[in-house]
Amino acid sequence: MYQVMDYAEKSVLPEGTVVNATAPAAVGMRSLTCKITHMLTFGVFSRAIPERMPACSAGGMAIVTVKTMDHAGRGVMASLGPVGGGAGGMATGDGSDGSGANNAFLRNTPVEINELEVPIRMRRYCLAPDSGGAGTYRGGLGLTMEFEVFTPGTTVTARNRDRTYFASWGVLGGGAGANAIFTRNPDGPDTEALGNTDVVPCKPGDRIRLVGAGAGGFGDPLLREPRRVLTDVLSGYVSLEAARRLYGVLIDGSRVDEDGTRRLRQEMQKARPEQQKDVFDFGLYRTAFETRWTEARYRELTDILARLPVAWRFFVKHQLFDALDARLKAGRPEEDAELVRELFDELAARYPTLRTSERQAAG
């Protein structure tokens, strides 16, 4: 693959796109954009040679930073380390856990150093069970980091987070990885799901939990060797429930129920719908998203945004997202591209300067 890329004569990078940005486009998350470009490139090759390419890696690593004060009132600014996930499953084995693929060069900061230098307390730092996509070869697990802060005015940032909604894809029957999760005060009465937020002001006693995304699995999970599933369960990587539901493996104590597993896998195989033709499993959120934003609708949206000045694009995109959802909920499903054009015309009627800006950008 790299040899082919070395001989490439031309890269097509249209001006104004995310890979060839024009002012005043935001470029502060360029490292995440680079990682997504890597993953998409591998995905393109998977279309042609899926049996030789790994499933999708976990995506961007959240670089967790804390700005706070110590007990003497001295300002402290520290990076606690990256929180992400592992590599995609491959034809030759499971993906690496915790940090893999295009994030494998990153290293963590020991818990003891963080607690010594920053006035926080680490409550949890481990691999996230059931986060790797199921497959003949499992996707790499995500990391979990949970810590408590003690000082007023503390701010936590978690930049480069990815996969909050769109999961890392599995290939050739492998499942998508689990999504990333960002939570304030988990498991309590005032739990707050932070979604894609990356700057969080905290008060004393707040706990912050980050769970990195899991990578996609490779191949049919029902073909995974039961002994591998048993090892994952005993290691805390896969729960008993997931072993049964995803892999069709029954475990009794510290051994595999071989007869029960054989019967269960036969039942699961018979109950499956016809095999999907697509190479990829993109996960539930993206599948649902693409029933609303079909290829034709998204192509029309892209054409509209490309005609607009950079300053309008984010606003218009999210206005059209909300408008389409509202229209579909109202039970008025017009044809694909025509619906997006109609919604844009309605938006332009509410904001006349939008048309003016569009004409200026074209001229």
SERO-4910 file (N, C-alpha, C, O; in steps of 0.05 Angstrom, whole numbers):
BEGIN
 pado doro    nc1    nc2    nc3   cac1   cac2   cac3    cc1    cc2    cc3    oc1    oc2    oc3
  Met    A     16    -24      0      0      0      0     17     25      0     12     44    -15
  Tyr    A     38     26     17     55     49     18     70     53     -8     75     76    -16
  Gln    A     77     31    -21     91     33    -46     73     47    -67     82     63    -83
  Val    A     48     39    -67     29     51    -86     27     81    -80     27     97    -98
  Met    A     25     88    -54     23    117    -47     48    132    -54     46    156    -61
  Asp    A     71    119    -52     96    133    -59     96    141    -89    108    161    -96
  Tyr    A     82    125   -106     83    131   -134     59    148   -143     56    153   -167
  Ala    A     42    156   -124     20    173   -131     30    199   -143     48    212   -132
  Glu    A     18    207   -165     27    231   -179     11    256   -171     21    279   -175
  Lys    A    -13    252   -160    -31    274   -156    -49    270   -132    -60    249   -129
  Ser    A    -51    291   -116    -71    290    -94    -91    312   -100    -85    335   -106
  Val    A   -117    304    -99   -138    323   -104   -149    334    -78   -162    319    -63
  Leu    A   -142    359    -72   -150    371    -47   -164    398    -53   -152    419    -54
  Pro    A   -190    396    -58   -205    420    -66   -203    443    -46   -205    438    -22
  Glu    A   -198    467    -56   -196    489    -38   -222    494    -23   -244    493    -35
  Gly    A   -220    499      2   -244    504     19   -254    479     33   -271    481     50
  Thr    A   -242    456     27   -250    432     41   -233    429     67   -215    445     71
  Val    A   -240    409     83   -227    406    109   -197    400    106   -182    405    124
  Val    A   -189    388     83   -161    382     79   -146    404     64   -122    401     59
  Asn    A   -160    426     57   -147    449     44   -163    473     52   -175    487     36
  Ala    A   -162    479     78   -179    500     90   -171    528     80   -148    533     74
  Thr    A   -191    546     80   -186    574     74   -196    590     97   -216    583    110
  Ala    A   -182    613    102   -190    630    124   -219    640    120   -227    646     97
  Pro    A   -234    643    142   -226    640    170   -234    613    182   -243    611    205
  Ala    A   -231    591    167   -239    565    177   -222    558    201   -198    565    203
  Ala    A   -234    544    220   -220    535    244   -202    511    238   -211    492    224
  Val    A   -178    512    247   -159    490    242   -146    480    268   -126    466    267
  Gly    A   -158    487    291   -146    480    316   -146    450    322   -130    441    338
  Met    A   -164    435    310   -166    406    315   -153    391    291   -162    369    284
  Arg    A   -132    402    280   -120    390    256   -109    362    261   -109    346    243
  Ser    A    -99    356    285    -89    330    290   -111    309    288   -106    287    279
  Leu    A   -135    316    298   -157    297    296   -165    294    266   -172    272    258
  Thr    A   -165    316    252   -171    314    223   -151    296    209   -159    280    191
  Cys    A   -126    297    216   -105    280    205   -112    250    211   -110    233    193
  Lys    A   -119    245    236   -125    217    243   -149    207    228   -149    184    219
  Ile    A   -170    223    225   -193    215    210   -186    210    181   -196    191    168
  Thr    A   -168    226    170   -159    222    142   -145    195    140   -148    181    120
  His    A   -128    188    160   -115    162    160   -136    140    159   -134    121    143
  Met    A   -156    142    177   -176    120    179   -192    118    153   -198     96    144
  Leu    A   -199    140    141   -214    140    116   -198    127     93   -208    113     77
  Thr    A   -172    133     93   -154    121     73   -154     91     75   -156     76     55
  Phe    A   -151     81    100   -152     52    104   -180     41     97   -182     19     86
  Gly    A   -201     57    103   -228     48     95   -231     44     65   -244     26     56
  Val    A   -219     62     50   -221     60     21   -207     35     11   -218     21     -6
  Phe    A   -184     29     22   -170      4     15   -187    -20     24   -186    -41     10
  Ser    A   -201    -18     46   -218    -41     55   -240    -47     35   -248    -70     33
  Arg    A   -249    -27     20   -269    -33     -1   -258    -52    -22   -272    -69    -33
  Ala    A   -232    -49    -27   -220    -65    -48   -208    -92    -38   -212   -112    -51
  Ile    A   -195    -91    -15   -182   -115     -4   -189   -118     25   -171   -116     42
  Pro    A   -214   -122     32   -222   -122     61   -208   -144     77   -204   -141    101
  Glu    A   -202   -166     64   -190   -189     78   -161   -183     87   -150   -197    103
  Arg    A   -149   -162     76   -121   -155     83   -119   -130    100    -97   -123    109
  Met    A   -141   -116    104   -140    -91    119   -153    -94    147   -171   -110    150
  Pro    A   -143    -80    167   -155    -81    193   -181    -66    195   -187    -50    178
  Ala    A   -197    -73    215   -221    -56    220   -212    -29    230   -188    -24    235
  Cys    A   -231    -11    233   -225     17    240   -214     18    269   -224      5    287
  Ser    A   -194     35    272   -183     39    299   -202     57    315   -222     66    304
  Ala    A   -196     62    340   -215     75    358   -218    105    353   -237    117    363
  Gly    A   -200    117    337   -203    145    331   -185    162    348   -164    154    357
  Gly    A   -193    187    352   -176    207    366   -173    201    395   -191    190    408
  Met    A   -150    208    405   -144    206    434   -151    233    447   -142    254    438
  Ala    A   -167    232    469   -172    257    484   -147    263    500   -138    248    517
  Ile    A   -136    287    496   -114    297    512   -126    311    536   -136    334    533
  Val    A   -125    299    560   -139    309    583   -121    328    598    -99    321    607
  Thr    A   -130    353    602   -114    374    616   -131    385    639   -155    389    636
  Val    A   -117    391    661   -131    403    684   -117    429    691    -92    431    693
  Lys    A   -133    450    694   -123    476    704   -136    480    732   -161    481    734
  Thr    A   -120    482    752   -131    484    780   -111    498    798    -92    511    788
  Met    A   -116    497    824    -97    508    844    -92    488    865   -109    472    872
  Asp    A    -67    489    876    -61    471    898    -70    484    925    -82    506    924
  His    A    -65    471    947    -75    480    973    -62    507    981    -72    521    998
  Ala    A    -39    513    969    -25    538    976    -34    561    957    -24    583    959
  Gly    A    -53    556    939    -62    576    920    -45    579    896    -49    598    880
  Arg    A    -26    561    892     -9    562    868    -24    550    844    -35    528    846
  Gly    A    -23    564    821    -36    554    797    -22    529    786      3    528    786
  Val    A    -37    510    778    -27    485    767    -40    480    740    -65    481    738
  Met    A    -24    475    720    -35    467    693    -20    442    685      5    442    683
  Ala    A    -35    420    681    -21    395    675    -38    378    656    -62    378    656
  Ser    A    -23    363    640    -36    343    623    -36    316    637    -14    306    645
  Leu    A    -59    304    640    -61    278    654    -55    255    636    -51    233    645
  Gly    A    -55    260    610    -48    238    591    -71    234    571    -93    246    574
  Pro    A    -66    218    552    -86    212    531   -106    190    540    -98    172    554
  Val    A   -131    193    532   -151    173    537   -165    167    510   -178    184    499
  Gly    A   -162    143    501   -173    135    475   -178    105    474   -188     93    494
  Gly    A   -171     93    452   -176     65    449   -155     52    431   -135     64    424
  Gly    A   -160     27    425   -140     10    412   -143      9    382   -155     26    369
  Ala    A   -130    -12    371   -129    -16    342   -151    -35    333   -162    -50    350
  Gly    A   -158    -33    308   -179    -51    297   -169    -80    296   -146    -85    293
  Gly    A   -189    -98    298   -182   -126    294   -171   -131    266   -178   -117    247
  Met    A   -154   -151    263   -140   -157    238   -145   -186    230   -154   -202    246
  Ala    A   -137   -193    206   -140   -220    197   -121   -239    212   -125   -263    211
  Thr    A   -102   -228    226    -82   -244    240    -85   -243    271    -71   -258    285
  Gly    A   -103   -227    281   -105   -226    310   -121   -202    320   -130   -185    304
  Asp    A   -125   -201    346   -140   -179    358   -125   -153    356   -100   -152    354
  Gly    A   -140   -131    357   -127   -105    358   -115   -100    385   -125   -110    405
  Ser    A    -94    -84    386    -81    -77    412   -101    -61    428   -116    -45    417
  Asp    A    -99    -64    455   -118    -50    473   -107    -24    483    -83    -21    486
  Gly    A   -125     -5    487   -118     20    501   -105     41    484   -113     65    486
  Ser    A    -86     34    467    -73     53    449    -61     38    426    -44     21    429
  Gly    A    -72     43    402    -62     28    379    -65     43    353    -74     66    353
  Ala    A    -56     31    332    -58     42    305    -44     69    304    -21     71    312
  Asn    A    -58     90    294    -44    116    290    -42    131    316    -34    155    316
  Asn    A    -49    119    339    -44    132    365    -23    116    382    -19    123    405
  Ala    A    -11     96    370      6     78    386     31     92    396     44     82    414
  Phe    A     38    115    385     62    129    394     58    144    420     77    152    433
  Leu    A     33    148    428     27    163    453     32    147    478     28    122    477
  Arg    A     42    160    499     48    146    524     32    159    546     27    183    546
  Asn    A     24    143    566      9    154    589     27    165    611     51    159    612
  Thr    A     16    181    628     29    190    652     21    172    675     -3    168    680
  Pro    A     40    161    690     33    144    713     14    158    732     16    182    737
  Val    A     -5    143    743    -24    154    763    -10    167    786    -18    188    795
  Glu    A     11    155    796     25    166    819     37    194    813     37    211    831
  Ile    A     47    198    789     58    224    782     35    245    780     38    267    790
  Asn    A     13    237    768     -9    256    767    -19    265    794    -23    288    799
  Glu    A    -22    246    812    -32    252    839    -11    268    855    -18    284    873
  Leu    A     15    264    850     36    278    864     37    307    855     42    325    871
  Glu    A     33    312    829     38    339    818     12    355    815     14    380    812
  Val    A    -11    342    815    -36    356    810    -55    349    833    -57    326    841
  Pro    A    -69    369    845    -87    364    867   -113    350    858   -135    362    859
  Ile    A   -111    326    849   -134    309    841   -130    282    853   -108    275    863
  Arg    A   -151    266    852   -148    238    860   -159    220    838   -182    223    830
  Met    A   -142    202    829   -151    183    808   -168    162    821   -160    148    840
  Arg    A   -193    159    811   -211    139    821   -212    114    804   -218     92    814
  Arg    A   -205    117    779   -206     93    762   -188     98    738   -188    120    726
  Tyr    A   -172     78    730   -156     80    706   -151     51    696   -136     36    707
  Cys    A   -166     44    675   -167     16    667   -177     13    638   -185     33    626
  Leu    A   -177    -11    628   -190    -17    603   -220    -19    606   -229    -28    627
  Ala    A   -235    -11    586   -264    -10    588   -276    -36    577   -273    -42    554
  Pro    A   -288    -52    594   -299    -78    585   -320    -74    563   -335    -54    563
  Asp    A   -322    -93    545   -342    -94    524   -340    -71    504   -359    -66    489
  Ser    A   -318    -56    504   -316    -33    486   -305    -41    458   -311    -27    439
  Gly    A   -290    -62    456   -280    -71    430   -301    -84    414   -317    -99    424
  Gly    A   -301    -78    388   -321    -90    370   -317   -120    369   -295   -130    367
  Ala    A   -340   -135    370   -338   -164    369   -329   -174    341   -335   -161    321
  Gly    A   -316   -196    340   -307   -207    315   -292   -233    319   -286   -241    341
  Thr    A   -286   -246    296   -267   -269    298   -242   -260    312   -230   -275    328
  Tyr    A   -234   -235    306   -213   -222    321   -224   -195    331   -232   -178    316
  Arg    A   -223   -193    357   -236   -171    371   -221   -144    366   -197   -143    362
  Gly    A   -237   -122    366   -225    -96    366   -213    -88    392   -221    -99    413
  Gly    A   -193    -71    391   -179    -62    416   -198    -47    434   -215    -32    425
  Leu    A   -194    -51    460   -211    -38    481   -204     -9    485   -181      0    480
  Gly    A   -224      7    493   -219     34    501   -209     36    530   -210     17    545
  Leu    A   -198     59    537   -189     65    564   -210     79    580   -226     94    568
  Thr    A   -210     75    606   -227     91    624   -209    106    643   -191     94    656
  Met    A   -214    132    646   -201    148    666   -222    164    682   -239    177    670
  Glu    A   -221    161    708   -240    176    725   -224    189    748   -208    175    761
  Phe    A   -229    215    752   -214    229    774   -232    249    787   -252    257    776
  Glu    A   -224    257    811   -239    276    827   -223    301    831   -198    300    836
  Val    A   -236    325    830   -222    350    834   -231    362    861   -252    354    872
  Phe    A   -214    380    872   -219    389    899   -220    420    902   -225    430    924
  Thr    A   -214    434    881   -210    463    883   -231    478    866   -236    470    843
  Pro    A   -242    500    877   -260    517    861   -245    528    837   -221    533    838
  Gly    A   -260    533    815   -249    545    792   -232    526    775   -218    534    757
  Thr    A   -234    500    781   -219    480    765   -232    477    737   -257    477    735
  Thr    A   -216    475    717   -226    471    689   -212    446    678   -188    443    679
  Val    A   -228    429    666   -218    405    653   -224    407    623   -246    414    615
  Thr    A   -204    402    608   -207    401    579   -200    374    568   -183    360    579
  Ala    A   -215    365    548   -210    339    536   -212    342    505   -232    335    493
  Arg    A   -192    353    494   -192    359    465   -184    333    449   -173    314    460
  Asn    A   -192    334    424   -186    312    405   -204    288    410   -199    267    399
  Arg    A   -226    292    426   -244    269    430   -258    263    404   -264    280    387
  Asp    A   -265    238    401   -277    228    376   -295    205    383   -294    193    405
  Arg    A   -313    198    364   -329    173    366   -350    175    388   -358    155    400
  Thr    A   -360    199    394   -382    201    413   -408    190    401   -424    179    416
  Tyr    A   -411    194    375   -436    185    362   -430    164    340   -443    143    340
  Phe    A   -412    170    323   -405    151    301   -383    132    310   -361    140    317
  Ala    A   -390    106    310   -372     86    320   -350     78    300   -352     84    276
  Ser    A   -329     66    310   -308     55    293   -319     30    279   -330     12    293
  Trp    A   -317     28    253   -330      7    238   -316    -20    241   -291    -21    242
  Gly    A   -332    -41    241   -322    -68    238   -322    -77    209   -336    -65    193
  Val    A   -308    -98    202   -306   -107    175   -312   -137    173   -306   -152    191
  Leu    A   -322   -145    150   -327   -173    143   -342   -188    165   -335   -211    172
  Gly    A   -363   -176    175   -379   -188    196   -372   -180    224   -387   -186    243
  Gly    A   -349   -166    227   -342   -156    254   -359   -133    262   -368   -118    245
  Gly    A   -364   -130    288   -381   -109    298   -366    -82    302   -342    -82    304
  Ala    A   -382    -61    302   -371    -34    308   -362    -33    337   -373    -47    354
  Gly    A   -342    -16    343   -333    -12    370   -353      5    386   -371     17    374
  Ala    A   -350      5    412   -367     22    429   -360     51    426   -337     58    420
  Asn    A   -379     68    431   -375     97    430   -359    107    454   -359     95    475
  Ala    A   -347    131    450   -334    145    473   -355    157    491   -377    164    481
  Ile    A   -349    160    516   -367    171    536   -353    191    553   -330    186    562
  Phe    A   -366    214    559   -354    235    575   -376    243    595   -397    252    588
  Thr    A   -370    240    621   -390    243    642   -379    259    665   -356    255    674
  Arg    A   -396    277    676   -390    290    702   -407    276    724   -431    272    721
  Asn    A   -393    269    746   -407    257    769   -422    232    761   -447    230    765
  Pro    A   -409    212    750   -422    188    742   -433    172    765   -423    174    788
  Asp    A   -454    157    760   -466    138    780   -477    153    804   -479    141    826
  Gly    A   -485    178    801   -497    193    823   -522    207    815   -530    206    791
  Pro    A   -535    221    833   -561    234    827   -558    258    808   -577    266    795
  Asp    A   -533    270    807   -529    293    790   -511    287    766   -496    304    757
  Thr    A   -513    262    757   -498    254    733   -504    272    709   -527    278    704
  Glu    A   -483    280    695   -487    296    671   -471    285    648   -446    282    649
  Ala    A   -485    277    627   -472    268    602   -461    292    587   -477    310    580
  Leu    A   -435    293    582   -423    316    570   -420    315    540   -413    334    527
  Gly    A   -427    292    528   -427    290    499   -400    297    487   -379    286    495
  Asn    A   -401    316    468   -377    324    454   -364    349    466   -346    361    455
  Thr    A   -373    357    490   -361    380    504   -332    375    508   -323    353    514
  Asp    A   -316    396    505   -287    392    510   -275    411    531   -252    409    537
  Val    A   -291    429    542   -282    447    563   -304    445    586   -327    452    581
  Val    A   -295    437    610   -315    432    631   -306    446    656   -286    439    668
  Pro    A   -320    467    665   -315    480    691   -324    462    714   -346    450    712
  Cys    A   -309    459    735   -315    441    756   -315    455    783   -302    475    787
  Lys    A   -330    443    802   -330    453    829   -318    431    847   -315    408    838
  Pro    A   -311    437    872   -298    417    889   -316    393    892   -340    395    896
  Gly    A   -304    369    890   -318    344    893   -328    333    867   -337    310    867
  Asp    A   -327    348    845   -336    337    819   -318    314    811   -293    315    815
  Arg    A   -330    294    799   -315    272    787   -319    273    757   -341    277    747
  Ile    A   -297    269    742   -298    268    713   -290    240    704   -270    229    712
  Arg    A   -307    229    687   -301    202    676   -300    204    645   -319    213    632
  Leu    A   -278    194    634   -276    192    605   -272    162    598   -256    148    610
  Val    A   -288    153    579   -285    126    568   -279    129    539   -295    139    523
  Gly    A   -255    119    530   -248    120    502   -264    100    486   -274     80    496
  Ala    A   -266    106    460   -280     89    442   -265     63    438   -241     61    441
  Gly    A   -280     42    431   -267     17    423   -264     15    393   -278     29    378
  Ala    A   -246     -2    385   -241     -5    356   -259    -27    345   -271    -42    360
  Gly    A   -262    -27    318   -279    -47    305   -268    -75    305   -243    -79    306
  Gly    A   -286    -94    303   -278   -122    302   -275   -132    273   -285   -120    254
  Phe    A   -260   -154    270   -255   -165    243   -267   -194    242   -260   -211    258
  Gly    A   -284   -198    223   -295   -225    218   -318   -232    237   -324   -218    256
  Asp    A   -331   -254    230   -355   -263    244   -349   -270    273   -332   -287    278
  Pro    A   -363   -258    293   -358   -265    321   -364   -294    328   -353   -305    346
  Leu    A   -383   -306    313   -389   -334    318   -367   -353    310   -368   -377    316
  Leu    A   -347   -343    296   -324   -359    288   -300   -355    307   -279   -368    303
  Arg    A   -303   -338    327   -281   -335    346   -279   -360    363   -299   -371    372
  Glu    A   -254   -368    368   -250   -392    383   -260   -388    412   -254   -368    425
  Pro    A   -277   -406    421   -288   -403    448   -267   -399    470   -273   -384    489
  Arg    A   -244   -411    467   -223   -407    488   -214   -378    489   -206   -369    510
  Arg    A   -214   -365    466   -207   -336    466   -228   -320    480   -221   -301    495
  Val    A   -253   -327    476   -274   -312    490   -272   -317    520   -275   -299    536
  Leu    A   -266   -342    528   -263   -348    556   -240   -332    568   -243   -321    590
  Thr    A   -218   -330    554   -195   -314    564   -203   -285    567   -196   -272    587
  Asp    A   -219   -274    548   -228   -246    550   -246   -243    575   -244   -222    588
  Val    A   -263   -262    580   -281   -260    603   -266   -261    629   -270   -244    647
  Leu    A   -247   -280    631   -231   -282    655   -213   -258    660   -206   -252    682
  Ser    A   -206   -245    638   -189   -221    640   -205   -196    645   -193   -175    650
  Gly    A   -231   -197    644   -248   -174    648   -251   -157    624   -261   -135    625
  Tyr    A   -244   -167    600   -246   -152    575   -274   -154    563   -284   -136    551
  Val    A   -287   -177    567   -314   -183    557   -331   -193    579   -323   -211    594
  Ser    A   -356   -183    581   -374   -193    602   -386   -220    595   -386   -227    571
  Leu    A   -396   -234    615   -410   -259    609   -434   -254    591   -439   -271    573
  Glu    A   -448   -232    595   -472   -227    578   -463   -222    549   -477   -232    531
  Ala    A   -442   -207    544   -432   -202    517   -421   -228    505   -424   -233    481
  Ala    A   -408   -245    521   -398   -270    510   -421   -287    499   -418   -300    478
  Arg    A   -443   -287    512   -467   -302    503   -480   -288    479   -486   -300    459
  Arg    A   -486   -262    482   -502   -247    462   -487   -242    436   -499   -244    415
  Leu    A   -461   -236    438   -446   -229    414   -431   -252    402   -428   -255    378
  Tyr    A   -420   -270    419   -403   -291    410   -416   -319    411   -406   -338    400
  Gly    A   -439   -320    424   -452   -346    426   -437   -366    443   -438   -390    438
  Val    A   -423   -356    463   -406   -374    480   -418   -374    508   -422   -353    521
  Leu    A   -423   -398    518   -433   -402    546   -409   -410    563   -394   -428    557
  Ile    A   -407   -396    586   -384   -400    604   -395   -408    631   -413   -395    642
  Asp    A   -385   -430    642   -393   -440    668   -368   -439    686   -350   -455    685
  Gly    A   -368   -418    703   -345   -415    720   -321   -406    705   -320   -385    693
  Ser    A   -301   -424    704   -276   -418    689   -272   -436    665   -250   -441    656
  Arg    A   -294   -447    655   -292   -464    631   -315   -458    612   -335   -447    619
  Val    A   -310   -466    587   -331   -463    566   -350   -487    567   -341   -510    568
  Asp    A   -375   -481    566   -396   -502    563   -396   -509    533   -411   -496    518
  Glu    A   -381   -528    524   -377   -533    496   -403   -542    482   -409   -533    460
  Asp    A   -418   -560    495   -443   -570    482   -463   -547    481   -476   -543    460
  Gly    A   -466   -531    502   -485   -509    502   -476   -488    482   -493   -476    468
  Thr    A   -450   -483    480   -440   -463    460   -446   -472    432   -455   -456    415
  Arg    A   -442   -497    426   -448   -507    399   -477   -504    392   -483   -495    370
  Arg    A   -495   -511    410   -524   -508    405   -531   -479    402   -547   -471    384
  Leu    A   -521   -462    419   -528   -433    418   -519   -421    392   -533   -405    380
  Arg    A   -495   -427    384   -484   -416    359   -501   -425    335   -505   -410    316
  Gln    A   -509   -450    335   -526   -460    313   -553   -445    313   -562   -437    291
  Glu    A   -564   -440    336   -589   -425    338   -586   -396    328   -602   -385    313
  Met    A   -564   -384    337   -559   -356    328   -554   -354    299   -563   -335    286
  Gln    A   -540   -374    287   -535   -374    258   -561   -376    243   -565   -362    223
  Lys    A   -579   -393    252   -605   -397    238   -622   -372    240   -637   -365    222
  Ala    A   -621   -358    263   -638   -335    267   -628   -310    253   -642   -289    253
  Arg    A   -604   -310    242   -593   -287    229   -608   -280    203   -617   -298    189
  Pro    A   -611   -254    198   -622   -246    171   -601   -252    150   -579   -260    156
  Glu    A   -609   -249    125   -591   -254    103   -566   -236    107   -568   -213    116
  Gln    A   -544   -247    100   -518   -233    104   -518   -206     89   -525   -205     65
  Gln    A   -510   -185    103   -509   -159     89   -486   -159     69   -465   -172     73
  Lys    A   -490   -145     48   -470   -143     27   -448   -124     34   -425   -126     24
  Asp    A   -454   -104     50   -434    -84     57   -411    -96     72   -415   -113     89
  Val    A   -387    -87     66   -363    -96     80   -363    -87    109   -353   -101    127
  Phe    A   -376    -64    115   -373    -51    141   -398    -54    159   -420    -55    149
  Asp    A   -393    -54    185   -414    -49    205   -408    -22    218   -388    -20    233
  Phe    A   -424     -2    212   -419     25    221   -431     31    249   -426     52    260
  Gly    A   -447     13    260   -459     18    285   -487     30    282   -494     39    261
  Leu    A   -502     29    304   -531     37    303   -535     66    297   -553     73    282
  Tyr    A   -519     84    309   -523    112    305   -520    121    276   -537    134    265
  Arg    A   -498    112    264   -494    120    236   -515    108    217   -524    120    198
  Thr    A   -523     83    223   -543     70    207   -569     86    208   -582     91    187
  Ala    A   -577     95    232   -601    111    235   -597    139    222   -616    149    209
  Phe    A   -573    150    225   -568    176    213   -571    176    183   -582    194    171
  Glu    A   -561    154    170   -562    153    141   -589    146    130   -593    148    106
  Thr    A   -608    138    147   -636    136    138   -648    163    135   -666    167    119
  Arg    A   -638    182    150   -648    210    148   -631    225    127   -642    238    109
  Trp    A   -605    224    131   -587    238    112   -577    218     92   -555    207     94
  Thr    A   -594    213     72   -586    195     50   -563    207     34   -556    230     38
  Glu    A   -552    191     17   -530    200      1   -538    225    -16   -522    244    -19
  Ala    A   -562    224    -28   -571    246    -44   -574    271    -28   -567    293    -37
  Arg    A   -586    269     -4   -590    292     13   -563    304     23   -559    328     23
  Tyr    A   -545    286     30   -519    297     40   -503    309     17   -488    328     21
  Arg    A   -505    298     -7   -491    310    -30   -502    338    -35   -487    357    -40
  Glu    A   -529    342    -33   -540    368    -36   -531    387    -14   -525    410    -20
  Leu    A   -530    377     11   -520    394     33   -491    403     28   -485    426     32
  Thr    A   -475    384     19   -447    391     13   -444    412     -9   -428    430     -7
  Asp    A   -461    409    -30   -460    429    -51   -469    457    -41   -457    477    -48
  Ile    A   -489    457    -24   -498    483    -12   -476    496      4   -470    519      1
  Leu    A   -464    480     22   -443    491     40   -419    500     24   -407    520     32
  Ala    A   -412    486      2   -389    494    -13   -393    521    -27   -373    535    -33
  Arg    A   -418    529    -31   -423    555    -44   -423    578    -24   -424    601    -32
  Leu    A   -422    572      2   -424    593     22   -397    601     33   -378    585     32
  Pro    A   -395    625     43   -370    633     57   -366    615     82   -385    605     93
  Val    A   -341    612     90   -335    595    112   -350    602    137   -359    585    152
  Ala    A   -354    628    142   -366    637    167   -395    628    169   -406    627    192
  Trp    A   -408    622    147   -436    613    148   -439    583    151   -461    574    158
  Arg    A   -420    567    145   -423    539    140   -433    524    165   -452    508    164
  Phe    A   -420    528    187   -427    513    212   -456    520    219   -472    502    225
  Phe    A   -463    545    218   -490    553    226   -511    541    207   -531    529    216
  Val    A   -506    542    181   -526    532    162   -528    502    164   -550    491    163
  Lys    A   -505    488    167   -506    459    169   -524    450    193   -541    432    189
  His    A   -520    461    216   -535    452    239   -564    462    238   -582    448    249
  Gln    A   -569    484    226   -597    493    222   -611    473    204   -635    466    209
  Leu    A   -598    463    183   -610    444    164   -613    417    177   -633    403    172
  Phe    A   -594    409    194   -597    384    210   -623    385    226   -639    366    225
  Asp    A   -627    407    241   -650    409    259   -676    411    242   -696    399    250
  Ala    A   -675    425    220   -699    428    204   -707    402    191   -731    396    189
  Leu    A   -688    386    182   -695    360    170   -707    342    191   -727    328    185
  Asp    A   -695    341    215   -707    324    236   -736    332    242   -753    315    245
  Ala    A   -740    358    243   -767    368    249   -787    361    227   -810    353    232
  Arg    A   -778    363    202   -795    357    179   -802    327    178   -825    320    173
  Leu    A   -783    310    184   -788    281    183   -806    273    206   -823    255    203
  Lys    A   -802    285    229   -820    279    252   -849    287    247   -868    275    257
  Ala    A   -852    308    230   -879    317    224   -892    300    202   -915    304    195
  Gly    A   -877    280    192   -888    262    172   -890    274    145   -909    268    130
  Arg    A   -872    291    137   -872    303    110   -846    296     96   -829    314     92
  Pro    A   -843    271     87   -818    262     75   -817    268     45   -823    250     29
  Glu    A   -810    292     37   -807    298      8   -783    283     -3   -768    270     12
  Glu    A   -780    285    -29   -758    271    -42   -731    281    -32   -729    303    -21
  Asp    A   -711    264    -36   -684    268    -24   -673    296    -26   -675    312     -8
  Ala    A   -661    302    -50   -647    327    -53   -666    351    -52   -658    372    -42
  Glu    A   -690    347    -63   -709    369    -63   -716    379    -35   -720    403    -31
  Leu    A   -717    361    -16   -723    369     11   -701    387     23   -708    407     35
  Val    A   -676    380     18   -654    397     29   -655    424     16   -651    445     29
  Arg    A   -659    426    -10   -661    451    -24   -684    468    -13   -681    492     -9
  Glu    A   -707    455     -8   -730    470      3   -723    481     30   -730    504     36
  Leu    A   -711    465     47   -704    474     74   -684    497     73   -685    515     90
  Phe    A   -665    496     55   -645    518     52   -659    543     43   -653    565     52
  Asp    A   -678    541     24   -693    565     15   -708    577     38   -709    602     40
  Glu    A   -720    561     55   -734    571     78   -715    585     97   -722    606    109
  Leu    A   -692    574    101   -672    586    118   -662    613    107   -659    633    122
  Ala    A   -658    614     81   -649    639     68   -670    660     69   -664    684     70
  Ala    A   -696    652     69   -717    672     72   -717    685     99   -724    708    102
  Arg    A   -709    669    120   -708    680    147   -683    698    151   -683    716    168
  Tyr    A   -662    692    136   -636    707    139   -628    717    112   -613    704     98
  Pro    A   -639    740    104   -634    751     76   -604    754     70   -596    752     47
  Thr    A   -588    761     91   -559    765     85   -546    739     77   -523    739     66
  Leu    A   -559    716     81   -548    691     73   -545    690     42   -525    681     31
  Arg    A   -566    699     28   -566    699     -1   -545    719    -11   -531    714    -30
  Thr    A   -543    742      3   -523    762     -5   -495    750     -3   -478    753    -21
  Ser    A   -489    736     19   -463    724     24   -458    702      3   -435    699     -6
  Glu    A   -478    687     -4   -475    666    -24   -467    678    -51   -450    667    -65
  Arg    A   -480    700    -59   -474    713    -85   -446    724    -84   -431    722   -104
  Gln    A   -438    736    -62   -411    747    -60   -390    726    -62   -369    731    -74
  Ala    A   -395    703    -49   -376    681    -51   -373    670    -79   -351    662    -87
  Ala    A   -395    670    -94   -395    660   -121   -382    680   -140   -370    672   -161
  Gly    A   -383    706   -134   -373    726   -152   -343    732   -149   -333    749   -164
***
